[in-house]
Amino acid sequence: MASRDVQRRGVRRRLFFSFALQAGAISLAVILGVAGTSWVLQESLVERAMFEEADTLTERLRADPLASMPHTTNLRGYVKRSGGDQLPSYLAALGEGFHSLDPAVPGAIAFVTRRDVGTLYLVFQQQNVLSLSLLFGVVPLGLVLLTIYLITWWTYRMSHSAVSPLVQLARRVENLNLNRLDEAEFQPEQFANSDDEVYVLTSALNQLGGRIQRFVERERNFTRDASHELRSPVTVIQMAADMLLEEGDLAPYQERTVRRIQNVARDMQALIEALLMLARESGEGLAVKEFKVNTIVADELDRYGFLVRNKAVQLTQSDRVQLHVVGPPSVLAVMVGNLIRNACAYTSDGEVKVIVGRGFVSVDDSGVGMSEDAIARVFEPFYRAGRNGKGGHGVGLTIVKRLADRFGWPVEIQSELGVGTCATIYFPEFTVDDEAEKAALAASQSEAATGT
């Protein structure tokens, strides 16, 4: 489950990102708001205050031409009359309007305006305003953000605590062993901070676990009983047919009938084996080991050689490598056997060739082939692609596909109508016998060189 193609996101991770996004959005809004307010204070209010200060100074100079100029920490005033008053050098060249005095007077701005009493020069030290903005803007902003962060973190912890029982429950369900279920598998007391929803879920899961446990038990009993009840009569029929053929005094039509019974019994035995294999919930009970695919293929070819006994069909095996795979050999035998039987059934003349290559085994035939529509439905149960009368039950390829999905050996069908079909089983993990591969390659090159 953890290897799903779709990336999973846990509830707690989503909560964390949601709250982090919320805190980030609030912080950005507060910072932008305070920055805008600071800009208004520095740009608009300061300029308006200096303009009003110039009006006041003008009124004073009209009343008293010798009135003193502003001379405070933040504001200095100068007037230039036609008589030629002295100005600081950094003001002499300024025209009307607002001007920054950096770098001559760091952090200061000048306002120049012509009035009837002369040209007024006001210098305002706005660095102090910035300091006040820092004191009354940034510090409260920091406190507000800290409060927001603390509230968001507390809310996140509360939400995290609320969903924790559900997360723990989900992990228990994910790691559940269906072969060892207990009707009291889930207890609300096992999960911290359990609430009503957890009680409801655990109760429902316990009931479901009980039903699954009873179902698994019935399936196991059915598998055991079916294995005995179905295999025994089929084995008896096959043994009886073999004994009749060994006696050798049968009439030709009797021998044909007995061989038909023998073939059908073999098919039934293979089908029963495959169905019982699929009836298991997992591969439990199947022998898993490293085995040679070439040997399995050879055994299955020998087993089903009788299918082409009366046909002009060559049933051959081509070993490009000595391929080793880890898994249940009986499963691969069923898969390869079904593909060989299918190929032999739909090939009247030509060749059925089983190739063992690097990481794959393919069954290639020169039979009737299939259309694209038939290939799309070839794994459907009981689908015969309009090829009735060729024997079988239409479940062989369905069994192959289900086993392929269960044991991780993908199967692919390629076919062309009137040309033939190639079914390939791939093995994601495998090893090869390098020396045998080199020998096979040398033999192939030798054959090519001699034209044989």
Secondary structure as UniProt FT lines:
FT   TURN            2..3
FT   HELIX           11..39
FT   HELIX           40..45
FT   HELIX           46..63
FT   TURN            65..66
FT   STRAND          75..80
FT   TURN            82..83
FT   HELIX           89..92
FT   STRAND          97..100
FT   TURN            102..104
FT   TURN            106..107
FT   STRAND          108..115
FT   TURN            116..117
FT   STRAND          118..125
FT   HELIX           127..133
FT   HELIX           134..138
FT   HELIX           139..174
FT   HELIX           178..180
FT   TURN            183..184
FT   HELIX           188..190
FT   TURN            192..193
FT   HELIX           196..247
FT   HELIX           252..279
FT   TURN            284..285
FT   STRAND          289..292
FT   HELIX           293..303
FT   HELIX           305..308
FT   TURN            309..310
FT   STRAND          312..319
FT   STRAND          323..327
FT   HELIX           329..345
FT   STRAND          349..357
FT   TURN            358..359
FT   STRAND          360..365
FT   HELIX           372..376
FT   TURN            377..379
FT   TURN            381..382
FT   TURN            385..386
FT   TURN            388..389
FT   HELIX           396..407
FT   STRAND          411..416
FT   TURN            417..419
FT   STRAND          420..426
FT   STRAND          431..432
FT   HELIX           434..450
//
